[in-house]
């Protein structure tokens, strides 16, 4: 069957199933190009000044990714539908090309290639999400997309480790070959997404119409909802920092725990996290009332913070194994993180009924989140890292979770007041 003969039909069942697979494969393809280099440790690489080479590489790529997120505040919120596929393929192709350069350039230029690799990739999420937002089943589709945050990030690093261990691919060639393996599936997924049906009339009625959001609309949203929204951004920043450190240095953590020869540990410990979190997130589709869905998600965010604190304290006291800790704390981190992508911002748009899209809300939060990651990475490196990864994760988890819990309570209080006020104003208008 030729690629041209593949067609997404109007059948909701077929369309949903195809989009479900497509969003998963599409973002997995991005992760293969963004995250695979993390499977290496680069102990023979030196940038001088006593700096840890891998941390320098991580900072370089995350900095490019962060710049991409700031650019996306405007680009993604204003992007027209007909341009999405072109941008997607262009961004991923450029990122893959930079991994090819990473393999061959002199050592001092490798950080530059990873900065350039990250530079376009931060906008991929917003483009992919624009295909699925504003639907009654957005949570289900977003759960498939969000599965890549948990499962695929570990999977592509496992593939990278296997390429090095079983096929003698060097650390520096490994990221390019890993990305190349996933590239054909990425292209197929973009084709399917670009042929898929958009939101129906009933979707628009229930979730509000999603349209490009220009400067004046963005400014009006911040003026009207800024305090509560930036409370949500604060939660998201903390989740991003914890999740990013966990993701970037999980290979080093497991090596420290004595699991150097078992690359599959990365994937195996993320599977129960992925299943638990995604089942809960996808179940959000069953909650039709937007206010109940939003409040439930914020309540679960608070529960996630409590879970992080309890599991970390138990591990620190020797009452929990590192495997169980990584799974339990992973659920605590990823549950609210995924709910932001699947439910919180999606239902907030519907509740506030403003003319715009989820992309704008995400890209401010993402940009500030990755800025936080860069700052913490930089401070950790310049102040010296004289503790184990386990000790570092313990402190980061407990401190971040305490602030997340406080901000979740505040955001819940703020937006429920906002919803009540908006409902009262609407009643006065129609009375």
N, C-alpha and C positions, 0 to 999 in steps of 0.2 A: 504494500500500500504506500503510495507516494505521500510526501509531506503535505502536498496541496489538497489531497483528498480528506485530510483530517479536518473535521468541522465540528464546532461546538453547536449543538442543536438548541432549540428553544425548550427542550425538556428540562425541567428544573432539576430532576434527579441526575441526568447525564451531565448537565452543565456544572452543577455543584461538585460532582465527583471529579470531573476533569480539572476544574479550577483548584480544588483541594490538592490534587497531586501536583499541579503546575506551580502553585505558590511554594510548596515544599521544595521541589526540585530547583526552582529559580533561586531561592535564597541559599539553598545548599551549595549551588554553583558559586554564589558570591563568597560564601564562607570558605570554600576550597581555595579561593584566590586571596582572601584576606587572612585566614587563620592558620593555614597549613605550615607557614614558616615557624610557628610556635612549637612544632614537634622537635625542632633542633635546639641544641643548647649553646652552640657556637663558642666552645671553650678556647679554641685556637685563634679566635678573632680578638683584636685589641684596638681600641681607639685612644689609648693613652690616658693619662691623668687618673689612673686607678679606677676607671669607670667599668662597670659590668657591661660587657658587650651586648648581651641579650636585652638587658633593660634599655640600653641606648636604642637598639633596633625597635623595641616595643614602643618607646616614647616617640620615635620618628614616625612610625606608622600611625599611632593613635593621634599624634598631632595633625597629620594630614587628614585623618578621618574626622577630627574635630573641626578643622577648617571647612571640610565638606558639609558638616552639619550646619554651621553658621550660614554658609552659602545657600543651603537648602531651605532656610527660613523663607527666603524670597522665591528661589527657583521652584521648589516643590509646591508651595502654596499657590503659585501662579501658573504652573505647567498645564498646557492644554492636552487633552486626551490623545489627539492624533500624533503627538510627538513622543509618547512614552516609550514605545518599543525601540525607536532609534536611539534614544538616550540610554536605555538599559544595555543594549548590545555594545554601544560605544564605551560606556563606563567600564563594563566587565572586560572588554577586549584590551582596553588601555591598562587596567590593573594587571592582567595576565602578562602583557608585554613587559611591564615593570619587573615582574618576577623573573622573566627571562634575563633582563639586564642585571638583576640582583645576583644571578649565578655567575656572571662573567666580569663584572666591573671590579676594579681594585678595591681592597678592603675599605679604604676611607670614603668611598662613594656608595657603599652598600646602604648606609642610613638614608641617603638621598633617594635611592630607588624605592625604599620602603615608604618614605614620605609621599612620593609620587604615586605609589601603589594605593595608599589609603585615601589620597586626595579626591578621587571620584566616587569611591565605594560607599561613603556615608549617605549618598543620595539614593542608593538602590532601594532601601526599605520603603521610603516615601513613595517611590514610583510603583513598587509592587503593591503596597497597601491601597493605593488609589484605585486599583482594579477591583478591590473587594469591599471597600467601605460603603456605608449607607444602605446595607441590606439587612433584612430580618435575620439572615444566617451569617452575618459578618463575624460573630464570635467563633462559629465553627470553622470558617475559612481562615480567620486570623489565628486560630489554634494550630492549624497546619503550618502556617507561616512561622508561628512562634516556636513550633517544635524544633526548628533549625537552631534557635538560640541555645537549646539544651542538648539535643541529640547530635545534630550535624557538626557543631563545633568540636565535640569530642571525636566524632566519626572521622572527620577530615584529618585530625591530628593522628588518629590511629592509622589511617591510610598512609600518612607521611612517615610514621615510624616503621611501618611494614615495608615501604619502599626502600628505606635505608637499611633495615636489618636483613630482609630477605632478597632484595634485588640490587644491593650494593650501590644504591643511588646516594650521592654525596649530600650533606646537609644543605649545600647551597643550590644544588639542582633540584632537590626534593620539592620545594614549594611550586616551582614552575610545572613539574610533571604531575603533581597532585591536581593543580588547577586545570591542566590540560585534560586529565581524565574525566573531569566533571563538565567540561565546556560543551560537549555535544548535547547533554541533557539540559543544560541551561538554555541553549538555543531553542530546543524543542519546547521548553516550558514558556518561553517568551512568545513563541508562535501561538500556543494555545491561549495564553492570557489575552493576546491581542485580538483573538477571534471570539472571545467570550461575550456573553450578553451582559449589559449593564444592569443597574438596579431597576426593578419594575415600578409601576405606579404605586402599588401597595407598599413597597419598600420605602419609597420617597415619603409617603403619607406618615409612616410610622417612625422613620429615622431622620427625616428632613433632607432636603435636596443638597447635594454636595457640588459646589461650584468653585472656580478659582477665587482666591482671596487676595485682594490687592492692599496697598498700603493703608488706605483709609479704614477698610474693614478690620485689618489687623490692629490698628491703633484703637478703634472703638471697642474691640473685644477686651483689650488689656485695660482700658479705662474702666469698663463696667465690671470686670471679673478678676482684676489683677491680683488682689490679695489672696484669694482662694486658689487661683491658678498657680501662683508662685509657691504656695504651700505644697501643691501637688508636684511642682517642679523640684522642690527641695527633697521630697521623698524619692523622686525618680533619679536625682543626682546621686544620692546615697546608694540606691540600688545599683546604679551603673558602676560606681566606684568598686563596690564589693564584688559584683558580678564580673567586672573587667579584670580585677586582680585574680580572682578564682580562675577565670578563663585563660589569662595570659601565662600564669605560672603554675598551673595544675600539674604539668609534666615535672617541674622541679619539686613540687610538694610530694608527689608520689615517689620520685627518685630518693628524696630525703627519708621517706618511710620504708625504703627497701624494695620498691616495686619496679626497679629499673628494667628488668627483663620481661615485664608483663604489660606491653602497650595496651592490651585490651581492657585493662583496669579503668582507663579513662572513659571508654564507651560504656562499659558494664555498670559503672556507678552512676552514670547519667540516665540510663534507661528507666529505673524506677522513679527518678525525679521527673523525667519527661512524661511518663504515663500518668502519674498522680496529678501534676500541674495541668496537663492538657485536658484531662477528663473534666476537672473542675472548671477550667476556662471555657471549654466547649459547652458545658452545661449552662453557661450564661445565656445561650440562645433560647433556653426554655423560659427564662424570665422576661415576659413581654413588657412589663411596666418599667420604663426607663429609670424612674426614681428608685424603685426597689433594687434593680440591677446595680445601679451606681452605689447605693448604700451597702449592699452585700459585698461588692468588690472592695470598698474601703474598709469594711469590717474584716475581710480576709487579709487585707494588707496589714492590719494591726495583729492579727493572728500569726502571720508570717514573721513579723518582728519578734513576737514572743517566742516562737519556735526557734529562731536563730539564737536568741539569748540562752534559752534553756539547754539546747543541744551543745552549744559552745562551752557553757559552764560545766556540763557533764563530761565533755571530752577533756577539758582542762584539768578536771579532778581525777582523770583516769577511769571514769565510769562508763565511757563509750569509746568504741574502737574508731580509728580514723576512717574506715570504710563507712560505718554507720553515720559518723559525724558528717562526712561529705554528702551523703544522701539526705540526711535530715536537714542540715543547714541549707543544702541546695534547694530543697522544697521551700524553705522559709524565704530564700532570696528570690527564686524564680517564680513563685506563685504571684506575689504582687507585681513583679517585673512583667510577667506575661499578661496579667490583668490590665495593666496600663495599655498594652498593645492590643488586647482583645476586646476590652470592655469599658474601662474607665473613661478614656478620651472619646471613644465612639458614642457612649451613652451621654456624655456631657454635651457634645454637639447637639444631640437630639433634644435634650432637656432644655438647653438654653435657646434653641431654635435660631441661632445666628446664621447668616449667609456665609458659608465658608467650607472648610474641610478639616479633617483630622491632621493632615500633613503639617499645618501651621503649628498646632499644639505640640505635636511630636518633635518638630525640629528645634523649637526653642528649648524644650526639655532635653533632647539629645545633645544639642550643642553645649549647653551648660554642663550636662552630665559628663561628656568626654573632656571638657575643660577641667572638671574636677579630677578625672582620672589622670590627666597629664600633670596637674599640679602635685597630686599625691605621689605619682611615680618620680617626679623630679625631686621633691623634697626628700623622699626615701633614699634616693641615690646620693644627693649632695650632702645629706646629714650622716651618711654611712649606714650600712645594713649589717648590724652585728647581732642578729638574732635569727633563729630558724624561721622557715616559712610557716610552720605551725604556730609559733608564737605571734608572728605578725598577723596571721589570719584571725587568731583568737581576739586580739585587741581590736582589729578592724571590724569584725563581726559585732562584738558587744557594743562598742561605741556607736556604730552606724545604726544598729537596730533600735537603740534607745531613742535616738532622734527621729527615726522613722515612725515609731509608735506615737510620739508626741505630735508630730506633724499630721499623722493620719486622723487623730482625734480632732485636731484643729480644722482640717479640710472638710471633714464630715459635718462639723458644726457650721462652718461658713456656708457651704453650698446648700445645706438644707434650709438655712435662713434665706439664701438667694432664691431657691426654688419657691418657697412660700411667698416671698415678696412678688415674684414674677406671676404666680398664680392669682394673687390678690389684685394685681394690676390688670390682668386679663379679665377678671370677674367684673371689675369696675367699668371696663371698656364695653363689655357686652350687656351690662345691666341697664 
